[in-house]
Amino acid sequence: MSGFDWLVPVFLTVITAATPLVFAALGELVTEKSGVLNLGVEGMMLVGAVSGFITVLATGNYFLAVGAAALAGAIMAFLFGILTLSLMANQVATGLALTLFGVGLSALMGQDFVGEPVAALTKLNIAGLSDIPFIGPILFGQDALVYFSFIMVAVVSWFLYKTKAGLVLRAVGDSHNAAHSIGYPVIAIRYMAVMFGGAMSGIGGAYLSLAYTPMWAENMTAGRGWIALALIVFATWKPGLVLVGAYMFGGITILQLHAQAAGLNVPSQVLSMLPYLATIIVLVLISKDESRIRKHAPACIGKIFHPAA
Amino acid sequence: MLRKQLSGLIGAAALAGGLLMGGTATAEDKIGFIYVGPIGDHGWTYRHELGRQAIQKEFGDKVKTTFVESVKESSSEPVIRQMAADGYKLIFTTSFGFMNPTLKVAKQFPDVKFEHATGYKRADNVSTYSSRFYEGRYVVGKIAGKMTKSNVIGYVGSFPIPEVVRGINAMTLAARSVNPDVTVKVAWVNTWYDPGKEGDAAKALIDQGADIILQHTDSPAPLQVAENRGVWAVGQASDMTKFAPKAQLTAIIDNWDGYYIARTKAVLDGTWKSEDTWGGLKSGMVELAPYNEAIPADVVALAEETRKGIEDGSILPFAGPFNKQDGSVGAKEGEALDDGTLLGLNWYVEGVEGKLPK
């Protein structure tokens, strides 16, 4: 019909590529806003992915599967919390260990499920609306998790900037001593933020194993947890920009594959590094304007809180 | 990365522990395997593991086989050395990157025999072996050329190395021999393994008109995409029909069982010599999965005829005349590319679109 019909499948692919990043980055953003840096996103995503996958195989219920993935991610994050918040271990080292642990644990859990296919999460199909040319399949033809990711962006924005609880969480992240001295339970709040981050990472992982490539394979996240971490800095800790960043990142990846398939004579290695290059450039640009970072970056990130002090 | 390194170290430690405990002398000969990935990868390492099991089954109590999985290539040397030091008779190192560590250790243990997969350096006690996967791709190309309706075949590539380029070229030559209108689009993902990205590449190729998807990457994601989009695909390394029961035309399967048994026998008999083996369909190193029932009988017959022709040597996949992508002569009538050229192949044949990344 129109000359832009080819754009529809591109958009559809971009959406599936971006959604797991939105979930994982949004969860980690809340964790970081409370002043905790959890580098274990990749590990939590993997455990979420395998948990969701096993649950679907066992029950056939995708709702339960997403719940199981969130729970598994939250349990992983809880472990991280015990180590870093209660036992005061170094957050960076513990986060890295959590990723390594998650890679191994998910491989162990999934051992008997490699090579088992499941049906992909069903896409919404609203008679009439989904058939509208161009915008129909993009706006009304997605699976439930895609809509959920958009809802969560709005919810997290609202929570952080429009509620008292969000204000407290940000206060804890900006100055845990001040928050503590006026009576807020710093550790308890951080536990909740960390576990929310874990649950969201778990859902992001489940999106991979249930919708994106519906299967379980070892290490199937292939570095997306790290991209999610970069996206938060890229977005200068703003939920709305996380969404933009995830779609830009997904968009560049997909467009470079299309460019290759179309026979454009650009070296594929250059195209492969484009998304990362974009991240670095944006990092440099925002670093020039320190006030932009300082305004939104949690001041206490990564610092250990000693309640006695 | 880090994980592999760690698991390699852990593997080495576990091996050392196991060797200490199993110190009692037995009459059986010990045969070791070093794997680059996990045995559950459903592809490359999994097929080598099946080969190990085949040895154990064939020789029973006469041999004892052991493996260490997920050994990072750069930290493989101590793992290989540990095995050699403990009196293993024969050690298979099954990834290209194990080449130099294998040679280094082999020098220090002249009595131990080594078998290195896909490398090109040999020594008196180091053999190399690899597989002519491109022969399978040639058979698949005949099927693809007949089955495509859009005359566009999509190919998900890993890295632009000769091994992968050979497959693309063999498939293209075969497809165009039965259907001169065929063009081949390649999307390089620059990884052996990233299910999401492999799947995305398949989607991009399908969106650009491809109705058959081939891949030289390790996950079944491209087949899954093909199944969902209702186009054809070809499995890689293992039979992937579970992931794409309707879409998989066939699969190109690595089979090391026969070679591994033969080499073990040679060590047991004392007839082992350093050799270079590059086996294909004839030796059974390359196999094809059962053809999809939707393929018409005449196409199956053509594929079988091609397979038999390659096996008896009457068909050479890289026989001329054909042109390179730039229009210059690739091979003249009556000539065929020799193994030396094939091992260093770094250009596309006519019919492949896009520029080969260098």
Chai-1 contact restraints between the chains, C-beta under 6 A:
chainA,res_idxA,chainB,res_idxB,connection_type,confidence,min_distance_angstrom,max_distance_angstrom,comment,restraint_id
A,P9,B,D207,contact,1.0,0.0,6.0,A-B,restraint_1
A,T13,B,D200,contact,1.0,0.0,6.0,A-B,restraint_2
A,T13,B,K203,contact,1.0,0.0,6.0,A-B,restraint_3
A,L100,B,R3,contact,1.0,0.0,6.0,A-B,restraint_4
A,V103,B,R3,contact,1.0,0.0,6.0,A-B,restraint_5
A,V114,B,G40,contact,1.0,0.0,6.0,A-B,restraint_6
A,V114,B,H42,contact,1.0,0.0,6.0,A-B,restraint_7
A,G115,B,H42,contact,1.0,0.0,6.0,A-B,restraint_8
A,P117,B,K242,contact,1.0,0.0,6.0,A-B,restraint_9
A,P117,B,F243,contact,1.0,0.0,6.0,A-B,restraint_10
A,Y212,B,G196,contact,1.0,0.0,6.0,A-B,restraint_11
A,T213,B,P195,contact,1.0,0.0,6.0,A-B,restraint_12
A,T213,B,G196,contact,1.0,0.0,6.0,A-B,restraint_13
A,T213,B,G199,contact,1.0,0.0,6.0,A-B,restraint_14
A,T213,B,A221,contact,1.0,0.0,6.0,A-B,restraint_15
A,A217,B,P195,contact,1.0,0.0,6.0,A-B,restraint_16
A,A217,B,S219,contact,1.0,0.0,6.0,A-B,restraint_17
A,E218,B,P38,contact,1.0,0.0,6.0,A-B,restraint_18
A,M220,B,P195,contact,1.0,0.0,6.0,A-B,restraint_19
A,A222,B,D194,contact,1.0,0.0,6.0,A-B,restraint_20
A,I254,B,D200,contact,1.0,0.0,6.0,A-B,restraint_21
A,L257,B,A187,contact,1.0,0.0,6.0,A-B,restraint_22
A,L257,B,D200,contact,1.0,0.0,6.0,A-B,restraint_23
A,L257,B,A201,contact,1.0,0.0,6.0,A-B,restraint_24
A,L257,B,A204,contact,1.0,0.0,6.0,A-B,restraint_25
A,H258,B,A204,contact,1.0,0.0,6.0,A-B,restraint_26
A,Q260,B,A187,contact,1.0,0.0,6.0,A-B,restraint_27
A,A261,B,K185,contact,1.0,0.0,6.0,A-B,restraint_28
A,A261,B,A187,contact,1.0,0.0,6.0,A-B,restraint_29
A,A261,B,A204,contact,1.0,0.0,6.0,A-B,restraint_30
A,A261,B,L205,contact,1.0,0.0,6.0,A-B,restraint_31
A,A261,B,Q208,contact,1.0,0.0,6.0,A-B,restraint_32
A,A262,B,Q208,contact,1.0,0.0,6.0,A-B,restraint_33
A,G263,B,E353,contact,1.0,0.0,6.0,A-B,restraint_34
A,G263,B,G354,contact,1.0,0.0,6.0,A-B,restraint_35
A,N265,B,K355,contact,1.0,0.0,6.0,A-B,restraint_36
A,P267,B,P357,contact,1.0,0.0,6.0,A-B,restraint_37
A,S268,B,W188,contact,1.0,0.0,6.0,A-B,restraint_38
A,S268,B,P357,contact,1.0,0.0,6.0,A-B,restraint_39
A,Q269,B,P357,contact,1.0,0.0,6.0,A-B,restraint_40
A,S272,B,N190,contact,1.0,0.0,6.0,A-B,restraint_41
